[in-house]
């Protein structure tokens, strides 16, 4: 099993700006609506968390 750092390096090497831009469009950063359930807010937050993680791999 590879270390987390090795796995991050592999993902970062394969990630492109074009792919991240597409993910940004599919899962945009947005303010939750008052009608959103807590589960909807958590789910959307998790999606954005993954995109921020991926951006950090190539930008950071």
mmJSON file of the N, C-alpha and C atoms, coordinates in Angstrom:
{"data_MODEL":{"atom_site":{
"group_PDB":["ATOM","ATOM","ATOM","ATOM","ATOM","ATOM","ATOM","ATOM","ATOM","ATOM","ATOM","ATOM","ATOM","ATOM","ATOM","ATOM","ATOM","ATOM","ATOM","ATOM","ATOM","ATOM","ATOM","ATOM","ATOM","ATOM","ATOM","ATOM","ATOM","ATOM","ATOM","ATOM","ATOM","ATOM","ATOM","ATOM","ATOM","ATOM","ATOM","ATOM","ATOM","ATOM","ATOM","ATOM","ATOM","ATOM","ATOM","ATOM","ATOM","ATOM","ATOM","ATOM","ATOM","ATOM","ATOM","ATOM","ATOM","ATOM","ATOM","ATOM","ATOM","ATOM","ATOM","ATOM","ATOM","ATOM","ATOM","ATOM","ATOM","ATOM","ATOM","ATOM","ATOM","ATOM","ATOM","ATOM","ATOM","ATOM","ATOM","ATOM","ATOM","ATOM","ATOM","ATOM","ATOM","ATOM","ATOM","ATOM","ATOM","ATOM","ATOM","ATOM","ATOM","ATOM","ATOM","ATOM","ATOM","ATOM","ATOM","ATOM","ATOM","ATOM","ATOM","ATOM","ATOM","ATOM","ATOM","ATOM","ATOM","ATOM","ATOM","ATOM","ATOM","ATOM","ATOM","ATOM","ATOM","ATOM","ATOM","ATOM","ATOM","ATOM","ATOM","ATOM","ATOM","ATOM","ATOM","ATOM","ATOM","ATOM","ATOM","ATOM","ATOM","ATOM","ATOM","ATOM","ATOM","ATOM","ATOM","ATOM","ATOM","ATOM","ATOM","ATOM","ATOM","ATOM","ATOM","ATOM","ATOM","ATOM","ATOM","ATOM","ATOM","ATOM","ATOM","ATOM","ATOM","ATOM","ATOM","ATOM","ATOM","ATOM","ATOM","ATOM","ATOM","ATOM","ATOM","ATOM","ATOM","ATOM","ATOM","ATOM","ATOM","ATOM","ATOM","ATOM","ATOM","ATOM","ATOM","ATOM"],
"id":[1,2,3,4,5,6,7,8,9,10,11,12,13,14,15,16,17,18,19,20,21,22,23,24,25,26,27,28,29,30,31,32,33,34,35,36,37,38,39,40,41,42,43,44,45,46,47,48,49,50,51,52,53,54,55,56,57,58,59,60,61,62,63,64,65,66,67,68,69,70,71,72,73,74,75,76,77,78,79,80,81,82,83,84,85,86,87,88,89,90,91,92,93,94,95,96,97,98,99,100,101,102,103,104,105,106,107,108,109,110,111,112,113,114,115,116,117,118,119,120,121,122,123,124,125,126,127,128,129,130,131,132,133,134,135,136,137,138,139,140,141,142,143,144,145,146,147,148,149,150,151,152,153,154,155,156,157,158,159,160,161,162,163,164,165,166,167,168,169,170,171,172,173,174,175,176,177,178,179,180],
"type_symbol":["N","C","C","N","C","C","N","C","C","N","C","C","N","C","C","N","C","C","N","C","C","N","C","C","N","C","C","N","C","C","N","C","C","N","C","C","N","C","C","N","C","C","N","C","C","N","C","C","N","C","C","N","C","C","N","C","C","N","C","C","N","C","C","N","C","C","N","C","C","N","C","C","N","C","C","N","C","C","N","C","C","N","C","C","N","C","C","N","C","C","N","C","C","N","C","C","N","C","C","N","C","C","N","C","C","N","C","C","N","C","C","N","C","C","N","C","C","N","C","C","N","C","C","N","C","C","N","C","C","N","C","C","N","C","C","N","C","C","N","C","C","N","C","C","N","C","C","N","C","C","N","C","C","N","C","C","N","C","C","N","C","C","N","C","C","N","C","C","N","C","C","N","C","C","N","C","C","N","C","C"],
"label_atom_id":["N","CA","C","N","CA","C","N","CA","C","N","CA","C","N","CA","C","N","CA","C","N","CA","C","N","CA","C","N","CA","C","N","CA","C","N","CA","C","N","CA","C","N","CA","C","N","CA","C","N","CA","C","N","CA","C","N","CA","C","N","CA","C","N","CA","C","N","CA","C","N","CA","C","N","CA","C","N","CA","C","N","CA","C","N","CA","C","N","CA","C","N","CA","C","N","CA","C","N","CA","C","N","CA","C","N","CA","C","N","CA","C","N","CA","C","N","CA","C","N","CA","C","N","CA","C","N","CA","C","N","CA","C","N","CA","C","N","CA","C","N","CA","C","N","CA","C","N","CA","C","N","CA","C","N","CA","C","N","CA","C","N","CA","C","N","CA","C","N","CA","C","N","CA","C","N","CA","C","N","CA","C","N","CA","C","N","CA","C","N","CA","C","N","CA","C","N","CA","C","N","CA","C","N","CA","C","N","CA","C"],
"label_alt_id":[null,null,null,null,null,null,null,null,null,null,null,null,null,null,null,null,null,null,null,null,null,null,null,null,null,null,null,null,null,null,null,null,null,null,null,null,null,null,null,null,null,null,null,null,null,null,null,null,null,null,null,null,null,null,null,null,null,null,null,null,null,null,null,null,null,null,null,null,null,null,null,null,null,null,null,null,null,null,null,null,null,null,null,null,null,null,null,null,null,null,null,null,null,null,null,null,null,null,null,null,null,null,null,null,null,null,null,null,null,null,null,null,null,null,null,null,null,null,null,null,null,null,null,null,null,null,null,null,null,null,null,null,null,null,null,null,null,null,null,null,null,null,null,null,null,null,null,null,null,null,null,null,null,null,null,null,null,null,null,null,null,null,null,null,null,null,null,null,null,null,null,null,null,null,null,null,null,null,null,null],
"label_comp_id":["UNK","UNK","UNK","UNK","UNK","UNK","UNK","UNK","UNK","UNK","UNK","UNK","UNK","UNK","UNK","UNK","UNK","UNK","UNK","UNK","UNK","UNK","UNK","UNK","UNK","UNK","UNK","UNK","UNK","UNK","UNK","UNK","UNK","UNK","UNK","UNK","UNK","UNK","UNK","UNK","UNK","UNK","UNK","UNK","UNK","UNK","UNK","UNK","UNK","UNK","UNK","UNK","UNK","UNK","UNK","UNK","UNK","UNK","UNK","UNK","UNK","UNK","UNK","UNK","UNK","UNK","UNK","UNK","UNK","UNK","UNK","UNK","UNK","UNK","UNK","UNK","UNK","UNK","UNK","UNK","UNK","UNK","UNK","UNK","UNK","UNK","UNK","UNK","UNK","UNK","UNK","UNK","UNK","UNK","UNK","UNK","UNK","UNK","UNK","UNK","UNK","UNK","UNK","UNK","UNK","UNK","UNK","UNK","UNK","UNK","UNK","UNK","UNK","UNK","UNK","UNK","UNK","UNK","UNK","UNK","UNK","UNK","UNK","UNK","UNK","UNK","UNK","UNK","UNK","UNK","UNK","UNK","UNK","UNK","UNK","UNK","UNK","UNK","UNK","UNK","UNK","UNK","UNK","UNK","UNK","UNK","UNK","UNK","UNK","UNK","UNK","UNK","UNK","UNK","UNK","UNK","UNK","UNK","UNK","UNK","UNK","UNK","UNK","UNK","UNK","UNK","UNK","UNK","UNK","UNK","UNK","UNK","UNK","UNK","UNK","UNK","UNK","UNK","UNK","UNK"],
"label_asym_id":["A","A","A","A","A","A","A","A","A","A","A","A","A","A","A","A","A","A","A","A","A","A","A","A","A","A","A","A","A","A","A","A","A","A","A","A","A","A","A","A","A","A","A","A","A","A","A","A","A","A","A","A","A","A","A","A","A","A","A","A","A","A","A","A","A","A","A","A","A","A","A","A","A","A","A","A","A","A","A","A","A","A","A","A","A","A","A","A","A","A","A","A","A","A","A","A","A","A","A","A","A","A","A","A","A","A","A","A","A","A","A","A","A","A","A","A","A","A","A","A","A","A","A","A","A","A","A","A","A","A","A","A","A","A","A","A","A","A","A","A","A","A","A","A","A","A","A","A","A","A","A","A","A","A","A","A","A","A","A","A","A","A","A","A","A","A","A","A","A","A","A","A","A","A","A","A","A","A","A","A"],
"label_entity_id":["1","1","1","1","1","1","1","1","1","1","1","1","1","1","1","1","1","1","1","1","1","1","1","1","1","1","1","1","1","1","1","1","1","1","1","1","1","1","1","1","1","1","1","1","1","1","1","1","1","1","1","1","1","1","1","1","1","1","1","1","1","1","1","1","1","1","1","1","1","1","1","1","1","1","1","1","1","1","1","1","1","1","1","1","1","1","1","1","1","1","1","1","1","1","1","1","1","1","1","1","1","1","1","1","1","1","1","1","1","1","1","1","1","1","1","1","1","1","1","1","1","1","1","1","1","1","1","1","1","1","1","1","1","1","1","1","1","1","1","1","1","1","1","1","1","1","1","1","1","1","1","1","1","1","1","1","1","1","1","1","1","1","1","1","1","1","1","1","1","1","1","1","1","1","1","1","1","1","1","1"],
"label_seq_id":[1,1,1,2,2,2,3,3,3,4,4,4,5,5,5,6,6,6,7,7,7,8,8,8,9,9,9,10,10,10,11,11,11,12,12,12,13,13,13,14,14,14,15,15,15,16,16,16,17,17,17,18,18,18,19,19,19,20,20,20,21,21,21,22,22,22,23,23,23,24,24,24,25,25,25,26,26,26,27,27,27,28,28,28,29,29,29,30,30,30,31,31,31,32,32,32,33,33,33,34,34,34,35,35,35,36,36,36,37,37,37,38,38,38,39,39,39,40,40,40,41,41,41,42,42,42,43,43,43,44,44,44,45,45,45,46,46,46,47,47,47,48,48,48,49,49,49,50,50,50,51,51,51,52,52,52,53,53,53,54,54,54,55,55,55,56,56,56,57,57,57,58,58,58,59,59,59,60,60,60],
"pdbx_PDB_ins_code":[null,null,null,null,null,null,null,null,null,null,null,null,null,null,null,null,null,null,null,null,null,null,null,null,null,null,null,null,null,null,null,null,null,null,null,null,null,null,null,null,null,null,null,null,null,null,null,null,null,null,null,null,null,null,null,null,null,null,null,null,null,null,null,null,null,null,null,null,null,null,null,null,null,null,null,null,null,null,null,null,null,null,null,null,null,null,null,null,null,null,null,null,null,null,null,null,null,null,null,null,null,null,null,null,null,null,null,null,null,null,null,null,null,null,null,null,null,null,null,null,null,null,null,null,null,null,null,null,null,null,null,null,null,null,null,null,null,null,null,null,null,null,null,null,null,null,null,null,null,null,null,null,null,null,null,null,null,null,null,null,null,null,null,null,null,null,null,null,null,null,null,null,null,null,null,null,null,null,null,null],
"Cartn_x":[0.849,0.0,0.891,0.537,1.342,0.994,1.943,1.726,0.773,0.113,-0.77,-0.041,1.192,1.946,2.204,2.518,2.739,1.45,0.334,-0.95,-1.318,-1.078,-1.343,-0.491,0.762,1.659,1.142,0.692,0.159,-1.065,-1.983,-3.188,-2.819,-1.944,-1.53,-0.874,-0.133,0.531,-0.46,-1.575,-2.581,-3.632,-3.723,-4.757,-4.404,-5.402,-5.199,-6.089,-5.713,-6.549,-7.905,-7.914,-9.165,-10.127,-9.607,-10.438,-10.969,-10.128,-10.573,-11.609,-11.437,-12.429,-13.771,-13.741,-14.977,-15.646,-14.867,-15.42,-16.004,-15.338,-15.853,-17.217,-17.397,-18.68,-19.761,-19.381,-20.355,-20.758,-19.803,-20.035,-19.614,-20.387,-19.973,-20.041,-19.22,-19.264,-20.532,-21.385,-22.616,-23.067,-23.796,-24.363,-25.599,-25.716,-26.903,-28.178,-29.263,-30.58,-31.175,-32.034,-32.693,-33.532,-33.973,-34.811,-34.0,-32.676,-31.817,-31.778,-31.847,-31.721,-30.25,-30.005,-28.627,-27.853,-28.528,-27.861,-27.454,-28.292,-27.948,-26.743,-26.727,-25.615,-24.33,-24.387,-23.205,-22.706,-23.617,-23.245,-22.527,-23.125,-22.515,-21.165,-21.065,-19.806,-18.727,-19.112,-18.164,-17.678,-18.57,-18.163,-17.122,-17.39,-16.448,-15.141,-15.217,-14.011,-13.069,-13.623,-12.802,-12.154,-12.891,-12.337,-11.243,-11.456,-10.403,-9.158,-9.357,-8.244,-7.455,-8.164,-7.498,-6.762,-7.37,-6.694,-5.412,-5.496,-4.319,-3.186,-3.516,-2.469,-1.676,-2.341,-1.608,-1.151,-1.75,-1.361,-0.492,-0.333,0.279,1.42],
"Cartn_y":[-1.183,0.0,1.241,2.187,3.407,4.396,5.239,6.248,7.331,8.032,9.121,10.171,10.482,11.467,10.974,9.697,9.131,9.164,8.849,8.876,10.298,11.259,12.663,13.096,12.669,13.013,12.43,11.192,10.543,11.298,11.627,12.355,13.73,14.429,15.764,15.775,14.737,14.654,14.441,13.81,13.513,14.612,15.479,16.51,17.64,18.104,19.227,20.391,21.589,22.762,22.602,22.014,21.813,20.914,19.841,18.942,19.65,20.388,21.112,22.174,22.85,23.84,23.17,21.987,21.249,20.846,20.366,20.003,21.22,22.367,23.61,23.966,23.73,24.04,23.044,21.783,20.768,20.906,21.311,21.412,22.797,23.817,25.198,25.506,26.464,27.005,27.84,27.534,28.307,28.338,29.379,29.529,28.638,27.882,27.034,27.875,27.294,27.928,27.6,28.444,28.194,26.926,26.532,25.344,24.056,24.166,22.977,22.252,20.938,20.155,20.134,19.784,19.703,18.655,17.592,16.57,17.119,17.948,18.564,19.493,20.243,21.162,20.373,19.311,18.48,17.829,17.342,16.683,17.669,18.85,19.871,20.314,20.428,20.804,19.757,18.498,17.424,17.466,17.782,17.902,19.001,20.135,21.259,20.957,20.223,19.847,19.044,18.145,17.345,18.238,19.187,20.086,20.96,21.456,22.256,21.399,20.149,19.219,19.025,18.795,18.587,19.835,21.009,22.256,22.425,22.059,22.15,21.253,20.134,19.229,19.84,20.594,21.13,22.565,23.245,24.64,24.794,23.731,23.976,23.254],
"Cartn_z":[0.0,0.0,0.0,-0.844,-0.969,0.138,0.458,1.492,0.967,1.874,1.446,0.6,0.955,0.175,-1.239,-1.388,-2.714,-3.533,-2.895,-3.593,-4.016,-3.144,-3.486,-4.663,-4.678,-5.786,-7.1,-7.077,-8.277,-8.799,-7.897,-8.299,-8.846,-8.146,-8.575,-9.94,-10.261,-11.56,-12.697,-12.404,-13.429,-13.573,-12.583,-12.557,-13.524,-14.263,-15.175,-14.752,-15.175,-14.913,-15.583,-16.764,-17.502,-16.715,-16.144,-15.344,-14.103,-13.416,-12.221,-12.558,-13.694,-14.115,-14.39,-15.009,-15.265,-13.95,-12.996,-11.69,-10.986,-11.12,-10.532,-11.103,-12.395,-13.019,-12.596,-12.457,-12.044,-10.58,-9.748,-8.306,-7.821,-8.176,-7.867,-6.37,-5.991,-4.627,-4.53,-3.57,-3.445,-1.991,-1.682,-0.352,-0.247,0.827,0.984,1.074,0.595,0.704,2.077,2.551,3.838,3.803,2.609,2.472,2.363,2.234,2.133,3.478,3.411,4.645,5.066,6.296,6.786,5.999,5.578,4.772,3.404,2.792,1.515,1.67,2.738,2.998,3.209,3.978,4.224,2.945,2.123,0.876,-0.056,-0.241,-1.096,-0.54,0.77,1.401,1.135,1.171,0.883,-0.549,-1.478,-2.881,-3.038,-2.454,-2.565,-1.856,-0.771,-0.042,-0.932,-1.725,-2.637,-3.686,-4.228,-5.245,-4.644,-3.431,-2.771,-2.527,-2.137,-1.931,-3.234,-4.327,-5.62,-6.07,-5.887,-6.245,-5.412,-4.151,-3.291,-3.741,-4.341,-4.826,-5.974,-6.839,-7.985,-7.766,-6.799,-6.552,-5.313,-4.585,-3.332,-2.905],
"occupancy":[1.0,1.0,1.0,1.0,1.0,1.0,1.0,1.0,1.0,1.0,1.0,1.0,1.0,1.0,1.0,1.0,1.0,1.0,1.0,1.0,1.0,1.0,1.0,1.0,1.0,1.0,1.0,1.0,1.0,1.0,1.0,1.0,1.0,1.0,1.0,1.0,1.0,1.0,1.0,1.0,1.0,1.0,1.0,1.0,1.0,1.0,1.0,1.0,1.0,1.0,1.0,1.0,1.0,1.0,1.0,1.0,1.0,1.0,1.0,1.0,1.0,1.0,1.0,1.0,1.0,1.0,1.0,1.0,1.0,1.0,1.0,1.0,1.0,1.0,1.0,1.0,1.0,1.0,1.0,1.0,1.0,1.0,1.0,1.0,1.0,1.0,1.0,1.0,1.0,1.0,1.0,1.0,1.0,1.0,1.0,1.0,1.0,1.0,1.0,1.0,1.0,1.0,1.0,1.0,1.0,1.0,1.0,1.0,1.0,1.0,1.0,1.0,1.0,1.0,1.0,1.0,1.0,1.0,1.0,1.0,1.0,1.0,1.0,1.0,1.0,1.0,1.0,1.0,1.0,1.0,1.0,1.0,1.0,1.0,1.0,1.0,1.0,1.0,1.0,1.0,1.0,1.0,1.0,1.0,1.0,1.0,1.0,1.0,1.0,1.0,1.0,1.0,1.0,1.0,1.0,1.0,1.0,1.0,1.0,1.0,1.0,1.0,1.0,1.0,1.0,1.0,1.0,1.0,1.0,1.0,1.0,1.0,1.0,1.0,1.0,1.0,1.0,1.0,1.0,1.0],
"B_iso_or_equiv":[0.0,0.0,0.0,0.0,0.0,0.0,0.0,0.0,0.0,0.0,0.0,0.0,0.0,0.0,0.0,0.0,0.0,0.0,0.0,0.0,0.0,0.0,0.0,0.0,0.0,0.0,0.0,0.0,0.0,0.0,0.0,0.0,0.0,0.0,0.0,0.0,0.0,0.0,0.0,0.0,0.0,0.0,0.0,0.0,0.0,0.0,0.0,0.0,0.0,0.0,0.0,0.0,0.0,0.0,0.0,0.0,0.0,0.0,0.0,0.0,0.0,0.0,0.0,0.0,0.0,0.0,0.0,0.0,0.0,0.0,0.0,0.0,0.0,0.0,0.0,0.0,0.0,0.0,0.0,0.0,0.0,0.0,0.0,0.0,0.0,0.0,0.0,0.0,0.0,0.0,0.0,0.0,0.0,0.0,0.0,0.0,0.0,0.0,0.0,0.0,0.0,0.0,0.0,0.0,0.0,0.0,0.0,0.0,0.0,0.0,0.0,0.0,0.0,0.0,0.0,0.0,0.0,0.0,0.0,0.0,0.0,0.0,0.0,0.0,0.0,0.0,0.0,0.0,0.0,0.0,0.0,0.0,0.0,0.0,0.0,0.0,0.0,0.0,0.0,0.0,0.0,0.0,0.0,0.0,0.0,0.0,0.0,0.0,0.0,0.0,0.0,0.0,0.0,0.0,0.0,0.0,0.0,0.0,0.0,0.0,0.0,0.0,0.0,0.0,0.0,0.0,0.0,0.0,0.0,0.0,0.0,0.0,0.0,0.0,0.0,0.0,0.0,0.0,0.0,0.0],
"pdbx_formal_charge":[null,null,null,null,null,null,null,null,null,null,null,null,null,null,null,null,null,null,null,null,null,null,null,null,null,null,null,null,null,null,null,null,null,null,null,null,null,null,null,null,null,null,null,null,null,null,null,null,null,null,null,null,null,null,null,null,null,null,null,null,null,null,null,null,null,null,null,null,null,null,null,null,null,null,null,null,null,null,null,null,null,null,null,null,null,null,null,null,null,null,null,null,null,null,null,null,null,null,null,null,null,null,null,null,null,null,null,null,null,null,null,null,null,null,null,null,null,null,null,null,null,null,null,null,null,null,null,null,null,null,null,null,null,null,null,null,null,null,null,null,null,null,null,null,null,null,null,null,null,null,null,null,null,null,null,null,null,null,null,null,null,null,null,null,null,null,null,null,null,null,null,null,null,null,null,null,null,null,null,null],
"auth_seq_id":[1,1,1,2,2,2,3,3,3,4,4,4,5,5,5,6,6,6,7,7,7,8,8,8,9,9,9,10,10,10,11,11,11,12,12,12,13,13,13,14,14,14,15,15,15,16,16,16,17,17,17,18,18,18,19,19,19,20,20,20,21,21,21,22,22,22,23,23,23,24,24,24,25,25,25,26,26,26,27,27,27,28,28,28,29,29,29,30,30,30,31,31,31,32,32,32,33,33,33,34,34,34,35,35,35,36,36,36,37,37,37,38,38,38,39,39,39,40,40,40,41,41,41,42,42,42,43,43,43,44,44,44,45,45,45,46,46,46,47,47,47,48,48,48,49,49,49,50,50,50,51,51,51,52,52,52,53,53,53,54,54,54,55,55,55,56,56,56,57,57,57,58,58,58,59,59,59,60,60,60],
"auth_comp_id":["UNK","UNK","UNK","UNK","UNK","UNK","UNK","UNK","UNK","UNK","UNK","UNK","UNK","UNK","UNK","UNK","UNK","UNK","UNK","UNK","UNK","UNK","UNK","UNK","UNK","UNK","UNK","UNK","UNK","UNK","UNK","UNK","UNK","UNK","UNK","UNK","UNK","UNK","UNK","UNK","UNK","UNK","UNK","UNK","UNK","UNK","UNK","UNK","UNK","UNK","UNK","UNK","UNK","UNK","UNK","UNK","UNK","UNK","UNK","UNK","UNK","UNK","UNK","UNK","UNK","UNK","UNK","UNK","UNK","UNK","UNK","UNK","UNK","UNK","UNK","UNK","UNK","UNK","UNK","UNK","UNK","UNK","UNK","UNK","UNK","UNK","UNK","UNK","UNK","UNK","UNK","UNK","UNK","UNK","UNK","UNK","UNK","UNK","UNK","UNK","UNK","UNK","UNK","UNK","UNK","UNK","UNK","UNK","UNK","UNK","UNK","UNK","UNK","UNK","UNK","UNK","UNK","UNK","UNK","UNK","UNK","UNK","UNK","UNK","UNK","UNK","UNK","UNK","UNK","UNK","UNK","UNK","UNK","UNK","UNK","UNK","UNK","UNK","UNK","UNK","UNK","UNK","UNK","UNK","UNK","UNK","UNK","UNK","UNK","UNK","UNK","UNK","UNK","UNK","UNK","UNK","UNK","UNK","UNK","UNK","UNK","UNK","UNK","UNK","UNK","UNK","UNK","UNK","UNK","UNK","UNK","UNK","UNK","UNK","UNK","UNK","UNK","UNK","UNK","UNK"],
"auth_asym_id":["A","A","A","A","A","A","A","A","A","A","A","A","A","A","A","A","A","A","A","A","A","A","A","A","A","A","A","A","A","A","A","A","A","A","A","A","A","A","A","A","A","A","A","A","A","A","A","A","A","A","A","A","A","A","A","A","A","A","A","A","A","A","A","A","A","A","A","A","A","A","A","A","A","A","A","A","A","A","A","A","A","A","A","A","A","A","A","A","A","A","A","A","A","A","A","A","A","A","A","A","A","A","A","A","A","A","A","A","A","A","A","A","A","A","A","A","A","A","A","A","A","A","A","A","A","A","A","A","A","A","A","A","A","A","A","A","A","A","A","A","A","A","A","A","A","A","A","A","A","A","A","A","A","A","A","A","A","A","A","A","A","A","A","A","A","A","A","A","A","A","A","A","A","A","A","A","A","A","A","A"],
"auth_atom_id":["N","CA","C","N","CA","C","N","CA","C","N","CA","C","N","CA","C","N","CA","C","N","CA","C","N","CA","C","N","CA","C","N","CA","C","N","CA","C","N","CA","C","N","CA","C","N","CA","C","N","CA","C","N","CA","C","N","CA","C","N","CA","C","N","CA","C","N","CA","C","N","CA","C","N","CA","C","N","CA","C","N","CA","C","N","CA","C","N","CA","C","N","CA","C","N","CA","C","N","CA","C","N","CA","C","N","CA","C","N","CA","C","N","CA","C","N","CA","C","N","CA","C","N","CA","C","N","CA","C","N","CA","C","N","CA","C","N","CA","C","N","CA","C","N","CA","C","N","CA","C","N","CA","C","N","CA","C","N","CA","C","N","CA","C","N","CA","C","N","CA","C","N","CA","C","N","CA","C","N","CA","C","N","CA","C","N","CA","C","N","CA","C","N","CA","C","N","CA","C","N","CA","C","N","CA","C","N","CA","C"],
"pdbx_PDB_model_num":[1,1,1,1,1,1,1,1,1,1,1,1,1,1,1,1,1,1,1,1,1,1,1,1,1,1,1,1,1,1,1,1,1,1,1,1,1,1,1,1,1,1,1,1,1,1,1,1,1,1,1,1,1,1,1,1,1,1,1,1,1,1,1,1,1,1,1,1,1,1,1,1,1,1,1,1,1,1,1,1,1,1,1,1,1,1,1,1,1,1,1,1,1,1,1,1,1,1,1,1,1,1,1,1,1,1,1,1,1,1,1,1,1,1,1,1,1,1,1,1,1,1,1,1,1,1,1,1,1,1,1,1,1,1,1,1,1,1,1,1,1,1,1,1,1,1,1,1,1,1,1,1,1,1,1,1,1,1,1,1,1,1,1,1,1,1,1,1,1,1,1,1,1,1,1,1,1,1,1,1]
}}}
